[in-house]
Amino acid sequence: MSESTRVDDGLAARFATELRTADGTPHLGEDPVAVAMDAAGLPPATIAIDDDPALERLASALQVAGHTIVRPHEPSYREALPDAAVGVTRCRAAIADTGTLMLVFDAAHPRSTSLLPRTHLAVVEHDDLVDSLGDALARVPSPAPSAVTFVTGPSRSADIEQILTLGVHGPAQVHVVLPG
Amino acid sequence: MTTADELARHRHPGDPLPPLRDRVEATLQNVELRGALRVMATRFNDARDEAVRAPGIAVLKDRGTAIRSAGVRDLRVNVARAEVSLRRLGVQVHHAATGLDAAELIAELASARGVRRAVKSKSMATEEVDLNHHLEQRGIHVTETDLGEWIIQRASERPSHIIAPAVHKTRPQITRLFSDLAGGELADEREELCAFAQQQLRGEFLAADLGVSGANFVCADTGTIVLVTNEGNGRLTTSLPRVHIALVPVEKVLARFEDLATMLPLLTRHATGQPMTSYVTMINGPRREGELDGPEEVHVVFLDAGRTALLGTEFEDMLRCIRCGACLNVCPVYGTIGGHAYGGVYPGPMGAVLTPLLSGLEEGRELPGATSLCGACSAVCPVGIPLADLLIKLRGSVASREPRRARRLFFGLWSRAWSSPRLYRWSATVGNRARRWPRVARHLPVARGWGRGRTLPAAVPETFHDWWRRERVNPR
């Protein structure tokens, strides 16, 4: 194992620890298809999947399993999305310091996929992992995309009795598949 | 005599307020409120203490203080640069000199675009300018979507904490409120209440044509609008409606995008104790061609409302404030009376400084007195605002504006008397005698106001001077 790989393995483990602290669910070294199958539950469920080469295998596997797959390039995306059970995205960076995903939005990666469904599943690849927020900010593409969102665990509120409730407006569950 | 419920009710800027003493007394009667405040302060303070123990936080505070000081010093330049950057991204930029201008400008923008339904993410700036009222006057249906803000909007109340607006509401009160809305009994359980709110508000998001937000920061070099949230309503507000308007107080501008690497963790750790909140959203203008969501139009309204007038004055430091709320959580006065007693939109130590500065010394003149000057606020502030010092300076400004003959005469005589050893000794004897009859003493003209709520020190058998003379003449 090379020196650089070992350092990166440290990043994935740190990301997993921090994400767990923020009430998210890390999946270190697991198969994204298996994680997605578990998150989707019994078919048929509606699953939104961003248009991303890294998600194609996952999309076909879920379709074969009997789920309804919605993609941004399909005209049905906007109408189907509010009823989708799971939204699957990639990320542009994954910050080990805080267990944070940096999502960069464009035509193939809409804001809604990670926002409207109750469950958000993100697939992080080896090269996405960075140490700190500063490192991630340096990876925001130029020219600037219309929007970037940093996601750290599920949606939360403590507005009733100052006690934490998960999934108030955004997803109640955030699964992140990390390279093992 | 006013009541806590009356104080909680929504108030338009300039509406008359009962005197501070009555407001405080009313909230002290509210036992439920005091319990809720205790829980709130403990939770926030424990979480923050834990989060700021992490290594490197002291360095982060120094860096953040430097970034904010420079930002305030170059405020006008930074706002001008932000405007250029925002326009380059296709954002329409407006300037409002007063709160009323801002509210009218936004209402006008909304009307001109045929807006019928607006959703809002939490913004103290929109509270400051009473925006909902102005939108509603144009027949626009406005819905607050932060859970706490929605609770108080439905109750026709106003926020009592800058980051936990409904901290004064108990769960049974919220259950009653939501059950009335639902037209049936909801279970008195947090999960069910949140689910009800989420379901009601999701419909509002999908139907709205305008999203209104504030901003935690705007970066001058890139034109990036930054929102720091936890629930996700900020994301929905800026993703689904076709128009997004952000009301941005001018001091929110940061010189550089990279400053966020310092300011974001500083804010979240001091506000809720989180290393990062669930969501940090950065907006660079309207949706681009081919994109499926995001607003078609983005507007930024820069709000001055008394802020640039503070530049170059002894109160300039206050413009560094990033609204984390830490000073409220540590303040013994806020912890006892809660937010509504302060009267203005901004409570606690930051409010006691900001309200008189922004709304004039007349409206907020009593607020610098609503502090114990213990300095806990100055110590906790992530950007080093000397809040206690500013409060003392404000007390001075207020006092110098009120040339009260009687007060001056009293302090003049006092100063004269205590400059003379003989008169000092005499006054000590008289004062000590008077304390033997505390009920009488506290009704004397000057002591009446001061003595209320205070326990007079117990009388001693003899004064120090008498004791000293006796001891020297007759040593033991």
Interface residues (C-beta under 8 A of the other chain):
Chain A: E18 A22 P72 Y77 R78 P82 I95 D97 T98 T100 F105 D106 A107 P110 R111 S112 L115 S132 L133 G134 L137 V140 A144 P145 S146 A147 V148 T149 F150 V151 T152 G153 P154 S155 R156 S157 A158 D159 I160 E161 Q162 I163 T165 G167 V168 H169 G170 P171
Chain B: A36 V39 M40 R43 F44 L89 T145 D146 L147 G148 I151 A164 P165 A166 V167 K169 T170 R171 I174 R190 E191 L193 C194 A197 Q198 L201 R202 L206 T222 T224 N230 E231 G232 N233 R235 L236 T238 S239 L240 F257 E258 L260 A261 L264 P265 T272 Q274 P275 M276 T277 S278 Y279 V280 T281 M282 I283 N284 G285 P286 R287 R288 E289 G290 E291 L292 D293 G294
